Amino acid sequence: MAELQYCDDPEPSDRFPAGLLYVPVRPGSRGCAARLFRTPLGERTAVGFTSEPRLTAVLGPDQAWIRLAEPALRALTAPLGITTVTVDPRFTAPATAPGTAGTSTVSASAPAPALRTA
């Protein structure tokens, strides 16, 4: 019987430093606030992109952003109970209209999780 070989790939749940990220923000009367999203399962998540072109491809050229280190983004969202940071999502779905929660569908063949605005 062939012997199994194990490699040192990290577990998907293992945290790893993502470095400086392009974090989408929304302007407000008191400055900028990080945009928060939801995973397909409804969990709130912070989002960061590893490059400006990746952010622009997903959220459009008019999306405002700031540069934050991944630990700073985690520290910023932790008081809100958000423990997940999604790096480089492939696409987003529009926010659902009031009264239509649970009626939107997400393609099961998507290469990365779809996010929607929180």
Secondary structure, 3 states (H helix, E strand, C coil): CCCCCCCCCCCCCCCCCCCEEEEEEEEECCEEEECEEECCCCCEEEEEECCHHHHHHHHCCCCCEEEEEHHHHHHHHHHHCCCCEEECCCCEECCCCCCCCCCCCCCCCCCCCCEEEC
